[in-house]
Amino acid sequence: MGQWHGPGGILVEAIILDDRPLLRVSHQVNGRSYLRGYCTTVAELGEHGVDLADLVEKTPLDHL
């Protein structure tokens, strides 16, 4: 599944929860991750303070 990182430690992950595709929004602070919530659509990300223009996708090749 995909991962997108935003400024200030925002992390958006595409996940499957209870057989439903969701976006999990979390905030990483001082090495700890805090759940902000789940979204069923991309439009809902704004309710969690996420600006799509700020997100950068992380892929396995980014670690090379």
Secondary structure, DSSP 8 states (H G I E B T S, - for coil): --EEE-GGGEEEEEEEETTEEEEEEEEEETTEEEEEEEESSGGGGGGGT--GGG-EEE-GGGG-
